[in-house]
């Protein structure tokens, strides 16, 4: 009878291992592939409702010093999985290892992937206008200067579009509004503007007065602004505006 019981034990163990494999199979893959594939996806939602639909409810809500609504979220980001192509030899070997270890390798993979997924989360704030449209986004964990760069970047693009299309009532009006908005966004991202920052903003407004007065050519001045602030890697080089 003992050999029979031993055989039953082996079968029960095998069945238990197979059940564990089935129960855990794919869990690490599901964890690894959940979330956004890149930071760029955060720019897709354009309204508060779309942000909520894409990334869930906010972790924190509040207001900027200027009264605008701000929401903070921890957003899961996709991480590397032991194998990426289900039809590859690599994934086939992984399944063999999984079966050979009665699913223990998948248990470890779930643990490791869960840790990686938590550590890779993106922590972003979304700031909305009065119409609940996203005005800008910034990485809460980034350095203050980086946060300001993310907040001001769409503002710079908007300024250039206005000036190029001639949609400003005057250069002074647009540049004054731009300077005021930069100060508001700097306060929201907790970046104290330096003396040099303020001098550069005042210089931009002075240039606008000269353009409106006919002392500077609009095209040349716009080209100078684009040279200083238009490069993706040079978004906040206020110093190049100084005489």
C-alpha positions in Angstrom: 0.0 0.0 0.0 2.9 2.4 0.7 4.1 2.5 -2.9 0.6 3.2 -4.0 0.3 6.1 -1.5 3.6 7.4 -2.6 2.5 7.4 -6.2 -0.7 9.3 -5.3 1.4 11.8 -3.4 3.5 12.4 -6.5 0.4 12.9 -8.6 -1.1 15.3 -6.0 2.1 17.2 -5.9 2.3 17.4 -9.7 -1.4 18.5 -9.9 -0.8 21.1 -7.1 2.2 22.4 -9.0 0.3 22.6 -12.2 -2.6 24.4 -10.5 0.0 26.9 -9.1 1.4 27.4 -12.6 -2.1 28.0 -14.0 -3.0 30.3 -11.2 0.0 32.5 -11.5 0.8 32.2 -15.2 0.6 35.5 -16.9 0.4 37.6 -13.7 3.9 39.0 -14.0 3.2 39.8 -17.7 -0.1 41.6 -16.9 1.7 43.7 -14.2 4.6 44.5 -16.5 2.4 45.6 -19.4 0.0 47.7 -17.4 0.3 51.5 -17.5 1.6 53.9 -20.0 4.4 53.0 -22.4 6.1 56.4 -22.1 5.8 59.8 -20.5 4.6 61.1 -23.8 1.2 59.4 -23.3 0.5 61.8 -20.4 0.0 64.6 -23.0 -2.8 62.8 -24.8 -5.7 63.6 -22.5 -6.7 67.3 -23.0 -9.5 67.7 -20.4 -9.9 66.8 -16.7 -12.5 64.2 -17.6 -10.2 62.6 -20.1 -7.3 62.6 -17.6 -9.6 60.8 -15.1 -10.7 58.3 -17.7 -7.1 57.6 -18.7 -5.4 57.5 -15.3 -8.1 57.1 -12.7 -9.0 59.4 -9.7 -6.4 61.8 -8.4 -4.3 61.0 -5.4 -4.4 64.6 -4.3 -6.4 67.7 -5.4 -5.7 71.3 -4.6 -5.2 74.7 -6.1 -2.3 76.7 -7.3 -1.6 80.2 -5.8 -3.5 81.7 -8.7 -6.6 79.6 -7.9 -6.3 77.1 -10.7 -7.2 73.5 -10.0 -4.3 71.0 -9.7 -4.5 67.2 -9.4 -1.6 64.9 -8.5 -1.4 61.3 -9.7 0.9 58.3 -9.4 0.7 56.7 -12.8 1.9 53.2 -13.5 4.5 52.8 -16.2 5.2 49.6 -18.2 8.4 47.7 -17.2 10.5 45.0 -18.6 9.2 41.4 -18.4 11.3 38.2 -18.6 10.3 37.7 -22.2 8.6 40.2 -24.5 7.5 38.1 -27.5 5.1 35.2 -26.5 6.2 33.3 -29.7 9.9 33.6 -29.1 12.3 30.9 -27.9 13.0 33.0 -24.8 9.4 32.9 -23.8 9.2 29.2 -24.6 12.1 28.5 -22.3 10.5 30.6 -19.6 7.3 28.5 -19.7 9.5 25.3 -19.5 11.2 26.7 -16.4 7.8 27.7 -15.0 6.5 24.2 -15.3 9.8 22.7 -14.1 9.7 24.7 -10.9 5.9 24.2 -10.4 5.3 27.9 -10.9 7.8 29.1 -8.4 9.7 31.1 -11.1 6.5 32.9 -11.9 5.9 33.7 -8.2 9.3 35.3 -8.1 8.7 37.1 -11.4 5.4 38.5 -10.0 7.3 39.8 -6.9 10.1 41.3 -8.9 7.8 42.8 -11.5 5.5 44.3 -8.8 8.5 46.0 -7.2 9.8 47.3 -10.5 6.3 48.6 -11.4 6.0 50.5 -8.1 9.4 52.0 -8.4 8.8 53.1 -12.0 5.6 55.0 -11.3 5.3 58.5 -12.7 4.3 61.2 -10.3 2.7 64.0 -12.2 0.5 67.1 -11.5 -2.1 68.3 -14.0 -3.1 71.9 -13.9 -6.4 73.0 -15.4 -7.9 76.2 -16.7 -11.4 77.6 -15.9 -12.8 75.4 -18.7 -11.2 72.2 -17.1 -8.8 71.8 -20.0 -5.2 70.9 -19.2 -3.0 73.9 -19.2 0.2 72.1 -18.4 1.7 69.1 -16.6 4.8 68.6 -14.6 6.8 65.9 -12.8 6.3 66.4 -9.1 9.5 64.6 -8.3 11.7 66.6 -10.7 14.0 69.5 -9.8 12.2 72.9 -9.6 13.9 74.2 -12.8 12.7 71.1 -14.6 9.2 71.5 -13.3 9.2 75.1 -14.5 10.5 74.0 -17.9 7.6 71.5 -18.3 5.1 74.2 -17.2 6.3 77.0 -19.4 7.1 74.9 -22.5 3.5 74.9 -23.9 3.2 78.6 -23.0 6.3 79.4 -25.2 4.8 77.4 -28.1 1.5 79.3 -27.8 3.3 82.7 -27.7 5.2 81.9 -30.9 2.0 80.8 -32.7 0.3 84.1 -31.7 3.2 86.2 -32.8 3.7 84.3 -36.1 -0.1 84.5 -37.0 -0.4 88.1 -36.0 -3.0 87.4 -33.4 -1.7 89.8 -30.8 -3.4 93.1 -30.4 0.1 94.4 -29.8 3.5 92.8 -29.0 3.5 94.5 -25.6 0.1 93.0 -24.7 1.2 89.5 -25.6 4.6 89.7 -24.0 3.2 91.2 -20.8 0.6 88.5 -20.6 3.3 85.9 -21.2 5.5 87.3 -18.4 2.6 87.3 -16.0 1.7 83.7 -16.9 5.3 82.6 -16.4 5.3 84.1 -12.9 2.0 82.3 -12.1 3.3 78.9 -13.3 6.6 79.4 -11.5 4.6 79.9 -8.2 2.5 76.8 -8.9 5.5 74.5 -9.4 7.3 76.1 -6.4 10.1 77.6 -8.5 11.3 81.0 -7.2 12.2 83.1 -10.2 15.8 84.5 -10.0 16.8 88.1 -10.5 18.1 87.1 -13.9 14.8 85.5 -14.8 13.0 88.7 -13.9 15.4 90.8 -15.8 14.9 88.7 -18.9 11.1 88.9 -18.6 11.4 92.7 -18.4 13.7 92.7 -21.4 11.2 90.7 -23.4 8.6 93.3 -22.6 11.0 96.1 -23.5 11.6 94.5 -26.9 7.9 94.3 -27.4 7.6 98.0 -26.8 10.3 98.7 -29.4 8.6 96.4 -32.0 5.3 98.2 -31.4 7.1 101.6 -31.8 8.7 100.6 -35.0 12.2 100.6 -33.7 12.7 96.8 -34.1 11.6 94.6 -37.0 9.0 92.1 -35.9 10.5 89.2 -37.9 14.0 89.8 -36.6 12.8 90.0 -33.0 10.7 86.9 -33.3 13.7 85.0 -34.8 15.7 86.2 -31.8 13.1 84.9 -29.3 12.9 81.6 -31.2 16.6 81.2 -31.1 16.7 81.8 -27.3 13.5 79.9 -26.3 12.5 77.8 -29.3 14.9 74.9 -29.0 13.6 71.8 -27.1 16.9 71.7 -25.2 17.1 75.4 -24.6 13.6 76.2 -23.4 14.5 78.5 -20.5 17.7 80.2 -21.6 16.6 83.6 -20.6 20.2 84.7 -20.4 20.6 84.8 -24.2 18.0 87.7 -24.2 20.3 90.0 -22.3 22.1 92.7 -24.2 
